[in-house]
Amino acid sequence: MNKCIIKAKKYTGNIAITIILFIFAFVFFSICAIDAGYTITTRYKTQKITETLALYMVSALKSLPEEERTQETLSNIKEKFENLYSNLDEYYNFEISNITIKDTDTYPKIKLVTTTYTPTLFLKYAGIGLIKVLQTSYAKSEEYNIPLFESDENSYTYKTNNIITDKKGDDIKINFDNDYFIFAGIEDDEKNIHWAEIGSLTDAKKTKFQISSNGKNYDAYCINKDNAATYDFSKNTNKSIGFAKYIKIYKTKCDDTETASPDDTAASNTETPNTSDAEETLSEPVVTILNSVKLIKKDRF
């Protein structure tokens, strides 16, 4: 009987020890999981920051002359963002630790490495107060022509899958051997396109006209065909256009255009005067995005 009692006590003691060890193991792995989850979240956020900075920097390089596309040119941008993110609690000692630039004579590419340290919640009590997070991103600039979306006798509409955003320097270029009016458009949630006249955003030779709509007059510019015109969205003083997905071009003649009243019920909400008098031409406009940027993989750097 006594032997049975002793065995029962030993068995109970073994169970208690197992439970205690299990609890300690569970608490330990829970603590590690919490800190690991926090670190993974920080890594994800840091990667997004690194990608954004790479895109921003390669766009800045593309807008500069070839001789100015250097790391020294990016020093102000580097310092600005290091100060910004280092002041946030979740990014400790954020640093752009390496910048590598290639193909500065054509379309610049950039490799960006960032380093930050994320504080731990529980592992600091075990002597691990900070975990180093190292992230790398690759980006390149490029130019490409927007495909023609639809056209009729006097107009051409172009649509890009990527939003044309306002970057430093010129954003788009138009080559066309006919005088023309130009508009940029963006879709709303209901797929309606809202248009804005952007002829004023070029330094190319142009003629100013006035268009009437719903009893209101607004300016429009006829662009002379003798120029390959570039357009900079940042020149839009009233900030009515900062990005676009559509470009619409109307053929016309700058030397005899008269004031007209657009039909507001038209799909574009904008029509241009005397497009029927435009000179016949066999070529279509070529619309080029000048400073498009995208992320690339390591093997394409």
Phi, psi and chi 1 to 4 in degrees:
 res  aa     phi    psi   chi1   chi2   chi3   chi4
   1 MET       -  -45.7 -177.0   70.9  178.0      -
   2 ASN   -62.5  -37.6  -68.6  -26.5      -      -
   3 LYS   -63.3  -38.2  -70.9 -178.4  178.3 -179.6
   4 CYS   -65.3  -40.3  -67.9      -      -      -
   5 ILE   -64.2  -43.0  -65.8  174.3      -      -
   6 ILE   -62.1  -44.5  -67.7  172.4      -      -
   7 LYS   -63.3  -38.3  -73.2 -177.1  178.1 -179.7
   8 ALA   -65.5  -41.3      -      -      -      -
   9 LYS   -65.0  -40.7  -72.4 -177.6  177.6  179.6
  10 LYS   -63.7  -40.4  -74.5 -177.3  178.4 -179.4
  11 TYR   -65.0  -42.7 -178.2   71.8      -      -
  12 THR   -64.3  -40.2  -57.8      -      -      -
  13 GLY   -64.1  -39.7      -      -      -      -
  14 ASN   -63.8  -40.1  -69.8  -24.7      -      -
  15 ILE   -63.5  -42.7  -67.6  175.8      -      -
  16 ALA   -63.0  -43.7      -      -      -      -
  17 ILE   -62.9  -41.0  -68.0  171.7      -      -
  18 THR   -62.6  -43.6  -58.7      -      -      -
  19 ILE   -63.3  -44.0  -67.8  174.1      -      -
  20 ILE   -61.6  -45.5  -67.8  171.5      -      -
  21 LEU   -62.2  -39.5  -69.1  174.9      -      -
  22 PHE   -63.2  -42.6  173.8   78.7      -      -
  23 ILE   -62.9  -45.2  -68.4  173.6      -      -
  24 PHE   -61.7  -43.3  -84.9  109.2      -      -
  25 ALA   -63.9  -41.4      -      -      -      -
  26 PHE   -63.8  -45.8  177.5   78.1      -      -
  27 VAL   -62.6  -43.5  171.0      -      -      -
  28 PHE   -61.3  -49.5  175.3   76.8      -      -
  29 PHE   -68.9  -30.2  -75.5  111.7      -      -
  30 SER   -65.6  -43.2  -63.4      -      -      -
  31 ILE   -61.6  -45.3  -70.3  172.7      -      -
  32 CYS   -62.8  -39.6  -69.9      -      -      -
  33 ALA   -65.6  -40.0      -      -      -      -
  34 ILE   -63.0  -47.7  -68.4  171.5      -      -
  35 ASP   -67.5  -36.9  -83.3  -38.2      -      -
  36 ALA   -64.6  -42.7      -      -      -      -
  37 GLY   -62.4  -41.3      -      -      -      -
  38 TYR   -64.1  -40.6 -176.5   73.9      -      -
  39 THR   -67.5  -41.1  -57.9      -      -      -
  40 ILE   -62.2  -41.5  -69.5  171.3      -      -
  41 THR   -62.3  -42.7  -58.8      -      -      -
  42 THR   -64.7  -39.9  -57.8      -      -      -
  43 ARG   -61.3  -41.8  -75.2  178.5   60.4   87.1
  44 TYR   -63.2  -47.2  174.5   79.5      -      -
  45 LYS   -63.7  -40.4  -68.1 -179.8  178.2  178.7
  46 THR   -65.8  -36.4  -54.4      -      -      -
  47 GLN   -63.9  -41.4 -179.7   62.5   32.7      -
  48 LYS   -64.8  -39.8  -67.3  -58.3  178.3 -176.6
  49 ILE   -62.8  -44.4  -68.6  171.5      -      -
  50 THR   -62.9  -42.5  -53.3      -      -      -
  51 GLU   -63.2  -43.3  -68.5  172.5   -4.1      -
  52 THR   -62.8  -43.4  -58.2      -      -      -
  53 LEU   -64.9  -39.2  -69.7  177.6      -      -
  54 ALA   -62.4  -44.4      -      -      -      -
  55 LEU   -63.8  -42.5  -67.4  170.6      -      -
  56 TYR   -64.0  -44.0 -175.5   87.6      -      -
  57 MET   -70.3  -39.9  -73.7 -174.6  174.1      -
  58 VAL   -69.8  -30.9   79.5      -      -      -
  59 SER   -66.6  -41.2  174.3      -      -      -
  60 ALA   -62.6  -39.9      -      -      -      -
  61 LEU   -64.2  -42.9  -72.5  174.9      -      -
  62 LYS   -62.1  -31.0  178.5   63.1  172.4   61.7
  63 SER   -78.2   -7.6   67.0      -      -      -
  64 LEU   -99.6  156.6  -63.4  172.2      -      -
  65 PRO   -61.2  156.1  -19.3   29.7      -      -
  66 GLU   -54.2  -41.1  179.4 -177.4  -22.8      -
  67 GLU   -70.1  -14.8   62.5  -86.1    9.5      -
  68 GLU  -100.9    3.3  -63.8 -179.6   19.6      -
  69 ARG   -85.3   75.0  -63.9  173.3  179.8  174.8
  70 THR  -130.6  167.5   62.8      -      -      -
  71 GLN   -64.2  -33.6  -68.2 -168.1   24.4      -
  72 GLU   -62.5  -33.9  -70.9   72.8   19.1      -
  73 THR   -63.4  -30.6  -55.5      -      -      -
  74 LEU   -88.6    1.1  -60.8  175.7      -      -
  75 SER   -61.9  -38.5   57.8      -      -      -
  76 ASN   -66.6  -41.2  -70.3  -24.2      -      -
  77 ILE   -64.4  -43.1  -61.8  176.1      -      -
  78 LYS   -58.3  -49.6  176.6  177.7 -179.1  -67.6
  79 GLU   -64.3  -39.9 -178.6  179.6   -1.2      -
  80 LYS   -59.1  -48.2  172.0 -175.6  175.6 -178.5
  81 PHE   -79.5  -29.3  -76.2  100.7      -      -
  82 GLU   -63.3  -42.7  -76.3  179.7  -19.6      -
  83 ASN   -65.9  -38.5  -68.8  -23.9      -      -
  84 LEU   -63.0  -52.3  171.9   64.8      -      -
  85 TYR   -81.0  -23.4  -70.4  110.1      -      -
  86 SER   -70.0  -20.0  -69.6      -      -      -
  87 ASN   -86.5   -1.9  -70.8  -32.2      -      -
  88 LEU   -92.3  140.7  -59.9  179.2      -      -
  89 ASP   -62.1  -33.7  -67.3  -22.5      -      -
  90 GLU   -82.6   -7.2   56.4 -173.2  -42.3      -
  91 TYR  -121.3  107.7  -53.3  107.5      -      -
  92 TYR  -100.1  124.0 -176.0   76.8      -      -
  93 ASN    55.9   49.5  -75.0  -13.1      -      -
  94 PHE   -64.0  133.2  179.6   86.5      -      -
  95 GLU  -146.6  136.2  177.9 -174.0    5.8      -
  96 ILE   -85.6   98.2  -60.9  174.4      -      -
  97 SER   -84.7  -19.1   48.9      -      -      -
  98 ASN  -156.5  137.4 -178.7  -96.7      -      -
  99 ILE  -130.7  123.4  -60.1  174.3      -      -
 100 THR  -121.5  129.4  -54.3      -      -      -
 101 ILE  -117.3  138.0  -57.5  171.1      -      -
 102 LYS  -132.2  161.5  -74.5 -174.2  177.9 -179.7
 103 ASP    54.0   47.0  -61.6  -21.1      -      -
 104 THR   -70.2  -16.1   56.4      -      -      -
 105 ASP   -85.3  -11.0   57.5  -26.3      -      -
 106 THR  -127.7  -98.3   52.2      -      -      -
 107 TYR  -114.6  104.9  -57.1  114.7      -      -
 108 PRO   -58.3  145.5  -21.8   32.8      -      -
 109 LYS  -120.1  153.5  -61.5  177.7 -177.1  176.8
 110 ILE  -140.6  140.6 -167.6  169.7      -      -
 111 LYS  -113.4  124.7  172.2 -173.0  175.5 -177.0
 112 LEU  -122.6  129.1 -169.8   69.9      -      -
 113 VAL  -119.2  128.4 -179.5      -      -      -
 114 THR  -118.3  149.9   62.3      -      -      -
 115 THR  -130.7  134.1  -55.0      -      -      -
 116 THR  -147.8  167.8 -170.6      -      -      -
 117 TYR  -125.5  130.7  -64.5   85.7      -      -
 118 THR  -106.0  129.8  179.5      -      -      -
 119 PRO   -72.3  145.8   23.9  -31.3      -      -
 120 THR   -91.9  156.2   58.1      -      -      -
 121 LEU   -90.1  -42.5  -60.4  176.9      -      -
 122 PHE  -119.6  -32.8  -61.2  103.3      -      -
 123 LEU   -65.4  -15.3  -70.3  178.6      -      -
 124 LYS   -62.5  -25.9   59.6 -176.3  177.7 -178.3
 125 TYR   -75.5  -13.8  -61.1  111.0      -      -
 126 ALA  -101.1    9.3      -      -      -      -
 127 GLY    95.2    1.8      -      -      -      -
 128 ILE  -106.9   91.1  -53.2  174.4      -      -
 129 GLY   -88.4  -28.8      -      -      -      -
 130 LEU  -134.7  144.9  -65.6  171.9      -      -
 131 ILE  -118.9  127.7  -64.2  177.3      -      -
 132 LYS   -77.3  133.3 -175.5  177.8 -179.6  179.1
 133 VAL  -120.4  119.9  176.9      -      -      -
 134 LEU  -118.4  124.7 -169.7   70.1      -      -
 135 GLN  -130.3  146.9  -62.1  -69.6   68.4      -
 136 THR  -132.2  137.8  -56.4      -      -      -
 137 SER  -136.1  150.7  -71.4      -      -      -
 138 TYR  -124.2  137.7  -57.3   84.5      -      -
 139 ALA  -144.7  156.9      -      -      -      -
 140 LYS  -141.8  156.5   67.5  170.4  -69.9 -173.2
 141 SER  -101.2  158.9   62.9      -      -      -
 142 GLU  -161.4  162.8   61.9 -179.1    0.6      -
 143 GLU  -119.6  141.4  -64.9 -179.5    2.9      -
 144 TYR  -152.6  154.8   67.9   90.1      -      -
 145 ASN   -87.2  135.9  -63.7  -26.2      -      -
 146 ILE   -78.4  132.9  -53.3  176.2      -      -
 147 PRO   -71.3  150.0   25.6  -33.9      -      -
 148 LEU   -70.2  129.3 -177.2   65.0      -      -
 149 PHE   -93.3  -48.0  177.5   61.1      -      -
 150 GLU  -159.8  160.3   59.8 -175.9   15.0      -
 151 SER  -155.5  162.1   64.0      -      -      -
 152 ASP  -139.1 -161.5   55.2   34.0      -      -
 153 GLU   -61.3  -33.9 -177.1  179.5   -2.8      -
 154 ASN  -124.2    2.8  -67.1  -49.7      -      -
 155 SER  -142.9  158.0   69.1      -      -      -
 156 TYR  -136.3  132.5  -54.4   87.2      -      -
 157 THR  -118.9  130.5  -57.3      -      -      -
 158 TYR  -116.6  141.8  -63.8   80.2      -      -
 159 LYS  -133.1  132.7  178.3 -178.1  177.8 -179.0
 160 THR  -114.3  145.8  174.7      -      -      -
 161 ASN   -72.7  -26.0  -67.6  -33.7      -      -
 162 ASN  -102.1  134.7  -59.2  -43.7      -      -
 163 ILE   -63.1  133.2  -63.1  -66.1      -      -
 164 ILE   -83.6  112.7  -51.1  169.0      -      -
 165 THR  -106.3  157.1   56.3      -      -      -
 166 ASP   -75.3  112.2 -180.0   16.5      -      -
 167 LYS  -116.9  174.2  -59.9 -177.6  178.3   70.1
 168 LYS   -64.7  130.5 -175.3  177.5  179.9 -179.0
 169 GLY    88.7 -169.3      -      -      -      -
 170 ASP   -69.6  144.7  -65.9  -37.7      -      -
 171 ASP  -104.0  -39.2  -61.1  -62.8      -      -
 172 ILE  -137.6  160.6   61.8  172.1      -      -
 173 LYS  -132.3  139.5  178.9  175.0   68.3  175.3
 174 ILE  -118.8  126.9  -52.2  -64.3      -      -
 175 ASN  -113.9  121.8  -76.4  -66.2      -      -
 176 PHE  -157.9  134.8 -168.3   26.2      -      -
 177 ASP   -94.5   35.9   60.4   -3.2      -      -
 178 ASN  -145.5  149.3 -157.4  104.9      -      -
 179 ASP   -63.1  151.4  -60.4  -17.5      -      -
 180 TYR  -160.0  159.1   63.5   91.9      -      -
 181 PHE  -103.0  153.1  -72.5   92.1      -      -
 182 ILE  -137.5  140.4 -177.9  168.6      -      -
 183 PHE  -135.4  149.2  -60.8   83.0      -      -
 184 ALA  -115.4  142.2      -      -      -      -
 185 GLY  -133.7  156.9      -      -      -      -
 186 ILE  -140.0  145.2 -166.4   72.0      -      -
 187 GLU   -87.4  145.9  -78.2 -177.8  -27.0      -
 188 ASP   -95.9 -174.6   60.1   19.6      -      -
 189 ASP   -64.6  -22.0  -66.4  -23.2      -      -
 190 GLU   -97.2   14.0  -62.7  178.5   -7.2      -
 191 LYS    69.0   17.0  -58.2  -59.8 -178.6 -178.7
 192 ASN   -82.8  138.6  -63.4  -44.1      -      -
 193 ILE   -96.7  127.2  -55.8  175.1      -      -
 194 HIS  -106.0  126.4  -59.9  -88.2      -      -
 195 TRP  -106.5  148.2  -62.5   96.0      -      -
 196 ALA  -135.4  135.8      -      -      -      -
 197 GLU   -72.2  130.7 -163.7  -83.9  -21.9      -
 198 ILE  -123.9   13.3   61.6  171.5      -      -
 199 GLY   -61.3  -24.4      -      -      -      -
 200 SER   -75.2  -10.1   60.2      -      -      -
 201 LEU   -92.3   13.6  -51.5 -176.3      -      -
 202 THR  -120.3  152.2 -180.0      -      -      -
 203 ASP   -92.6    0.8  -67.3  -31.7      -      -
 204 ALA   -68.1  163.5      -      -      -      -
 205 LYS   -62.0  129.7 -177.5  179.9  178.1 -178.5
 206 LYS  -150.5  160.6   54.8 -175.2  178.9  -73.5
 207 THR  -121.5  131.4  -54.7      -      -      -
 208 LYS   -88.6  133.5 -176.5  177.5  179.0  179.7
 209 PHE  -131.2  173.1  -65.7   93.8      -      -
 210 GLN  -124.5  130.8 -162.0  170.7   69.0      -
 211 ILE  -113.7  140.0  -66.2  179.1      -      -
 212 SER  -104.9  136.5  177.3      -      -      -
 213 SER  -147.4  120.4  175.0      -      -      -
 214 ASN    53.7   40.7  -74.2  -24.1      -      -
 215 GLY    79.2    0.5      -      -      -      -
 216 LYS  -111.9  143.5  -63.5 -179.0 -179.8 -179.9
 217 ASN  -105.1  142.0  -63.7  -32.5      -      -
 218 TYR  -143.7  159.1   62.1   92.8      -      -
 219 ASP   -82.0  145.1  -65.3  -27.5      -      -
 220 ALA  -140.8  149.1      -      -      -      -
 221 TYR  -120.3  128.4  -67.7   81.8      -      -
 222 CYS   -90.3  124.0 -178.1      -      -      -
 223 ILE   -92.6  129.4  -48.9  -57.8      -      -
 224 ASN   -70.3  138.6 -169.8  -78.5      -      -
 225 LYS   -69.3  -14.5   66.4  179.2  179.8 -179.9
 226 ASP   -77.3    2.6  -63.8  -30.2      -      -
 227 ASN  -122.4  142.2  -63.8  -85.3      -      -
 228 ALA   -90.4   99.2      -      -      -      -
 229 ALA   -87.0  138.4      -      -      -      -
 230 THR  -111.5  151.3   57.0      -      -      -
 231 TYR  -129.3  133.4  -62.5   81.0      -      -
 232 ASP  -118.6  110.5 -178.4   -1.0      -      -
 233 PHE   -59.6  -26.3  -71.4  172.2      -      -
 234 SER   -69.2  -12.5   64.2      -      -      -
 235 LYS   -79.6   -3.8  -67.4 -179.7  179.1  178.7
 236 ASN   -76.9   99.0 -177.7 -130.6      -      -
 237 THR   -66.3  -31.3   54.4      -      -      -
 238 ASN   -91.2    5.5   60.6   10.1      -      -
 239 LYS    57.4   33.0  -56.3  -58.0  178.9 -175.7
 240 SER   -81.2  -14.1   60.9      -      -      -
 241 ILE  -138.5  120.6 -174.5   75.1      -      -
 242 GLY  -126.4  -13.9      -      -      -      -
 243 PHE  -158.1  162.3   55.3   93.0      -      -
 244 ALA  -155.9  157.4      -      -      -      -
 245 LYS  -122.3  -19.0 -168.5  170.2 -174.8  177.7
 246 TYR  -124.3  146.3  -64.6   86.0      -      -
 247 ILE  -127.1  128.6  -61.6  -65.5      -      -
 248 LYS  -121.3  131.4 -164.8  173.9 -169.1   72.4
 249 ILE  -123.7  130.5  -66.4  173.8      -      -
 250 TYR  -110.6  127.5  -70.5   92.0      -      -
 251 LYS   -70.1  142.6  -67.4 -168.7  -64.4 -175.2
 252 THR  -161.9 -171.5 -171.9      -      -      -
 253 LYS  -130.2  121.1  -67.6  178.1   67.1  175.1
 254 CYS   -69.1  -21.7  -68.0      -      -      -
 255 ASP   -83.6  -12.8   55.7   -3.5      -      -
 256 ASP  -139.2   22.7   64.9   -7.5      -      -
 257 THR   -71.6  137.5  -55.4      -      -      -
 258 GLU  -119.0  165.2  -60.7  175.7   -2.6      -
 259 THR   -64.4  138.9  -56.2      -      -      -
 260 ALA  -136.4  165.8      -      -      -      -
 261 SER  -111.2  109.2  -61.5      -      -      -
 262 PRO   -65.1  152.0  -16.7   29.5      -      -
 263 ASP   -88.9  107.3  178.1    7.3      -      -
 264 ASP   -68.2  -13.2  -68.1  -30.9      -      -
 265 THR   -88.2   -4.2   62.3      -      -      -
 266 ALA   -67.4  159.5      -      -      -      -
 267 ALA   -60.0  -33.8      -      -      -      -
 268 SER   -88.9  -12.0   66.2      -      -      -
 269 ASN    65.3    7.5  -64.8  -35.2      -      -
 270 THR  -148.9  130.6  -51.5      -      -      -
 271 GLU  -127.8  157.1  -69.1 -175.0   -0.1      -
 272 THR  -114.6  153.8   53.8      -      -      -
 273 PRO   -75.1  145.7   11.0  -11.6      -      -
 274 ASN    52.0   35.3  -72.6  -11.5      -      -
 275 THR   -67.4  -21.6   55.2      -      -      -
 276 SER   -70.0  -17.8   59.6      -      -      -
 277 ASP   -89.0    3.4  -66.4  -26.0      -      -
 278 ALA   -64.2  147.3      -      -      -      -
 279 GLU   -67.5  143.9  -62.6  177.4   -4.5      -
 280 GLU   -68.7  135.8  -69.8  -63.2  -35.1      -
 281 THR  -144.4  145.4  176.4      -      -      -
 282 LEU   -88.8  -17.2  -63.2  177.0      -      -
 283 SER   -96.2  151.4   63.8      -      -      -
 284 GLU   -97.4  157.8  -62.5  175.3  -13.1      -
 285 PRO   -63.1  149.5  -17.2   29.2      -      -
 286 VAL  -112.8  117.9  178.0      -      -      -
 287 VAL  -107.5  119.2 -177.8      -      -      -
 288 THR  -117.8  128.8  -54.8      -      -      -
 289 ILE   -82.4  123.0  -61.7  179.8      -      -
 290 LEU   -87.4  -29.4  -65.2  177.3      -      -
 291 ASN  -134.9   58.2 -163.7   -7.9      -      -
 292 SER   -84.1  142.7  177.3      -      -      -
 293 VAL  -131.0  151.6  -65.6      -      -      -
 294 LYS  -154.8  158.3   66.5  177.5 -177.4  179.1
 295 LEU   -79.2  145.0  -63.1  171.8      -      -
 296 ILE  -130.2  166.3   58.6  174.8      -      -
 297 LYS   -85.0  164.7  -65.0 -178.3  178.7  179.9
 298 LYS   -58.3  -39.3 -180.0  180.0  179.1  179.8
 299 ASP   -71.4  -10.5   58.0    1.5      -      -
 300 ARG   -99.8    1.3  -63.7 -170.9   59.1 -167.9
 301 PHE   -83.1      -  180.0   70.7      -      -
